[in-house]
Amino acid sequence: MSILLVVLEHDRGDLPVGSLEALTVGRDLAASMDASLEAVVVGDADLTAVAGEYGATAVHQVTNEMLADYGPDAWGEAVAQLVRSVAPAAVMAVGTDRGNEVMAQVAARLDLPFVANCLSVEAGDTWSMTRVQWGGSLLEDSTLTADTKLVSFAHHAIEAAPGGAASPTVKTFEADLDHSYTATMITDRVVLASGVTLSTAPVVVSGGRGVGSEDAFAPLEELAELLGGRVGCSRAVTNNGWRPHSDQVGQTGTRIAPEIYIACGISGAIQHWVGAMASKNILAINTDSDANMVTKAGYAVIADLHEVVPAISAEIRRRRGQ
Ligand SMILES: Cc1cc2nc3c(=O)[nH]c(=O)nc-3n(C[C@H](O)[C@H](O)[C@H](O)COP(=O)(O)OP(=O)(O)OC[C@H]3O[C@@H](n4cnc5c(N)ncnc54)[C@H](O)[C@@H]3O)c2cc1C
């Protein structure tokens, strides 16, 4: 039986939802290929149970003391060695920065093509896929004929869902690495924000140039706190130095997928939209009824955000009796 490997992105054992998306897609793909779904865990993280919940029948635990933390060369080389050993029909990962970085490393080391950020994949002798290009503004139809197919699936393109529960066999693979692979390694972490992160927040209240100043973000902070969410912003805001880059939503910022995105004074340029378009609901607050964000939003208030945002917070407090 052929094998479909899914490389699980994780951060010292913390598994982002993107890895579960990759397993969900991989499960359907493996079924269509009549292949076994097998997970790859780089390092010592114990992710066997969750891999099994999503249908993996085996977990390849790729070990080496140099894999204690993330490094693109070390991870890429270790996975490439595993691929040489296991000879899978295909390898996939989630199309995050890290997922694509590892897959690009694997592709370069194996001299294979890699198709990144797919939205749909149809397996066969030749694979057919549609993938996102140019930050989401172009959908490209591709075909892939390599013996070992390397693909990543676009982050947030599907909902992760457990299924096909299995009790995976754990297979340990000791990678052969030396210090030439550790030129770039994570050695430390600085926690920039407490609570929910921008990419996982259920509610994001974002401000654009229309907010007007750093201080004018206070009502957005208040609304985000009331709703258990996070504040985001557009690049016009980070360019002005009103918010840090870690708050930026978009092509060169964070891609988000909240239950609701409240976009205040943001025009909705394509580079911003690609980061926000996976939101389940969008409320645009804008003085311009023709703004791109307004025409794309499910809900819109055409008014001055400086009046609307405090009014929403006041109404929430009133209903909560605060
Ligand atoms: C390579 C590249 C990458 C980029 N990456 C990103 C990215 O990751 N993220 C990103 O956001 N941008 C990105 N940009 C920039 C993007 O093209 C836009 O310039 C930017 O998103 C505009 O920000 P904005 O909507 O806040 O400002 P504007 O386009 O100036 O829009 C301001 C909006 O506020 C409204 N407004 C004004 N006053 C009020 C008020 N009082 N009440 C309500 N509404 C009001 C206006 O009607 C307008 O719609 C990128 C650009 C390039 C070239």
The ligand as an SDF file (V2000), in Angstrom:
LIG
                    3D

 53 58  0  0  0  0  0  0  0  0999 V2000
    3.4740   44.4520   -1.1240 C   0  0  0  0  0  0  0  0  0  0  0  0
    2.4010   45.0490   -0.2560 C   0  0  0  0  0  0  0  0  0  0  0  0
    2.0120   44.3800    0.8700 C   0  0  0  0  0  0  0  0  0  0  0  0
    1.0050   44.9020    1.6990 C   0  0  0  0  0  0  0  0  0  0  0  0
    0.6270   44.2090    2.7990 N   0  0  0  0  0  0  0  0  0  0  0  0
   -0.4050   44.6920    3.5580 C   0  0  0  0  0  0  0  0  0  0  0  0
   -0.8810   43.9730    4.6860 C   0  0  0  0  0  0  0  0  0  0  0  0
   -0.3660   42.9020    5.0510 O   0  0  0  0  0  0  0  0  0  0  0  0
   -1.9120   44.5010    5.3750 N   0  0  0  0  0  0  0  0  0  0  0  0
   -2.5220   45.6790    5.0440 C   0  0  0  0  0  0  0  0  0  0  0  0
   -3.4710   46.1090    5.7390 O   0  0  0  0  0  0  0  0  0  0  0  0
   -2.0660   46.3840    3.9870 N   0  0  0  0  0  0  0  0  0  0  0  0
   -1.0310   45.9340    3.2450 C   0  0  0  0  0  0  0  0  0  0  0  0
   -0.5700   46.6790    2.2140 N   0  0  0  0  0  0  0  0  0  0  0  0
   -1.0860   48.0620    2.0490 C   0  0  0  0  0  0  0  0  0  0  0  0
   -2.4530   48.1130    1.3560 C   0  0  0  0  0  0  0  0  0  0  0  0
   -2.2550   48.1720   -0.0330 O   0  0  0  0  0  0  0  0  0  0  0  0
   -3.2170   49.3890    1.7980 C   0  0  0  0  0  0  0  0  0  0  0  0
   -2.4230   50.5110    1.5150 O   0  0  0  0  0  0  0  0  0  0  0  0
   -3.5900   49.3960    3.2710 C   0  0  0  0  0  0  0  0  0  0  0  0
   -4.2300   48.2000    3.6360 O   0  0  0  0  0  0  0  0  0  0  0  0
   -4.5400   50.5650    3.5230 C   0  0  0  0  0  0  0  0  0  0  0  0
   -4.8060   50.6620    4.8890 O   0  0  0  0  0  0  0  0  0  0  0  0
   -6.1760   51.3220    5.3860 P   0  0  0  0  0  0  0  0  0  0  0  0
   -7.3300   50.5840    4.8310 O   0  0  0  0  0  0  0  0  0  0  0  0
   -6.0720   51.4450    6.8560 O   0  0  0  0  0  0  0  0  0  0  0  0
   -6.0770   52.8070    4.8150 O   0  0  0  0  0  0  0  0  0  0  0  0
   -6.8950   53.5090    3.6670 P   0  0  0  0  0  0  0  0  0  0  0  0
   -6.8370   52.7520    2.4030 O   0  0  0  0  0  0  0  0  0  0  0  0
   -6.3970   54.9220    3.6340 O   0  0  0  0  0  0  0  0  0  0  0  0
   -8.4060   53.4510    4.1570 O   0  0  0  0  0  0  0  0  0  0  0  0
   -8.8910   54.1820    5.2490 C   0  0  0  0  0  0  0  0  0  0  0  0
  -10.3960   53.9260    5.3300 C   0  0  0  0  0  0  0  0  0  0  0  0
  -10.9040   54.5510    6.4980 O   0  0  0  0  0  0  0  0  0  0  0  0
  -12.1630   55.1050    6.1940 C   0  0  0  0  0  0  0  0  0  0  0  0
  -12.3770   56.1580    7.1910 N   0  0  0  0  0  0  0  0  0  0  0  0
  -11.6970   57.3380    7.3320 C   0  0  0  0  0  0  0  0  0  0  0  0
  -12.1380   57.9840    8.4250 N   0  0  0  0  0  0  0  0  0  0  0  0
  -13.1160   57.2160    8.9760 C   0  0  0  0  0  0  0  0  0  0  0  0
  -13.9370   57.3550   10.1190 C   0  0  0  0  0  0  0  0  0  0  0  0
  -13.8340   58.4180   10.9460 N   0  0  0  0  0  0  0  0  0  0  0  0
  -14.8430   56.3790   10.3960 N   0  0  0  0  0  0  0  0  0  0  0  0
  -14.9700   55.2950    9.6040 C   0  0  0  0  0  0  0  0  0  0  0  0
  -14.2120   55.1110    8.4840 N   0  0  0  0  0  0  0  0  0  0  0  0
  -13.2760   56.0710    8.2000 C   0  0  0  0  0  0  0  0  0  0  0  0
  -12.0360   55.5950    4.7710 C   0  0  0  0  0  0  0  0  0  0  0  0
  -13.3110   55.7190    4.1400 O   0  0  0  0  0  0  0  0  0  0  0  0
  -11.1970   54.4690    4.1440 C   0  0  0  0  0  0  0  0  0  0  0  0
  -12.0220   53.4520    3.6160 O   0  0  0  0  0  0  0  0  0  0  0  0
    0.4090   46.1710    1.3790 C   0  0  0  0  0  0  0  0  0  0  0  0
    0.8230   46.8260    0.2220 C   0  0  0  0  0  0  0  0  0  0  0  0
    1.7950   46.2900   -0.5820 C   0  0  0  0  0  0  0  0  0  0  0  0
    2.2160   47.0410   -1.8130 C   0  0  0  0  0  0  0  0  0  0  0  0
  1  2  1  0
  2  3  1  0
  2 52  2  0
  3  4  2  0
  4  5  1  0
  4 50  1  0
  5  6  2  0
  6  7  1  0
  6 13  1  0
  7  8  2  0
  7  9  1  0
  9 10  1  0
 10 11  2  0
 10 12  1  0
 12 13  2  0
 13 14  1  0
 14 15  1  0
 14 50  1  0
 15 16  1  0
 16 17  1  0
 16 18  1  0
 18 19  1  0
 18 20  1  0
 20 21  1  0
 20 22  1  0
 22 23  1  0
 23 24  1  0
 24 25  2  0
 24 26  1  0
 24 27  1  0
 27 28  1  0
 28 29  2  0
 28 30  1  0
 28 31  1  0
 31 32  1  0
 32 33  1  0
 33 34  1  0
 33 48  1  0
 34 35  1  0
 35 36  1  0
 35 46  1  0
 36 37  1  0
 36 45  1  0
 37 38  2  0
 38 39  1  0
 39 40  1  0
 39 45  2  0
 40 41  1  0
 40 42  2  0
 42 43  1  0
 43 44  2  0
 44 45  1  0
 46 47  1  0
 46 48  1  0
 48 49  1  0
 50 51  2  0
 51 52  1  0
 52 53  1  0
M  END
$$$$
